[in-house]
Amino acid sequence: MTDTLRATTVLSGGEPASRTEAALTNTAPPSSGTRPPYNRAAPSKRQVRPASRSKTSSRRAAFAAILKSEQWSNMIRLKNRGFVGNRIAKLVTGHSQALCYQVKNAAISALVKHGGASLLSLEPSSHGPIVGLAFVGGGRLHAKPACLDTHARFTLQNQFAAALQNGNYFSGEARDEGF
């Protein structure tokens, strides 16, 4: 089989007009068994090694250690966000105040879910019940249970039921469990 481009170049009696034409004329036909340079597979210098279990388990342990070390700083950030949201909500009115209380309640919900806050008190109010929460590491805030998410409300309800069954009516200190 002859290369048609090469044949036309030879028949025209001259040099190829462009570099691409010159590159095409120097390539072997596909039936010759050689591949053009752009299709050749470059030899790989990387060696693929199968992963061993010991490396995988050590990575998991390292990741768990990272989570454990970051847990305390995340709890502090959430606690600070709740305090800042509460302070700003007392300074502003209207829609801004509602947004600040949403930030505060979201931070409190996250803290309750992850064990960073526990039930301190339950107080009746004309606008519904108000829970007092004590944070691990210090600090207290009040919130309406209706403003917290369902998981946080369920956790607080369980803490309240456990306190009633055990007879300890909230000493005022947050538990240091989970850290």
Secondary structure, DSSP 8 states (H G I E B T S, - for coil): ---HHHHHHHHHTS--SSHHHHHHHTS--GGGS---GGGS------------HHHHHHHHHHHHHHHHHHHHHHHHHHHHHHHHHHHHHHH--THHHHHHHHHHHHHHHHHHHTTSEEEEEEE--TTS-EEEEEETTS-EEEE-GGGS-HHHHHHHHHHHHHHHHHT----S----TT-
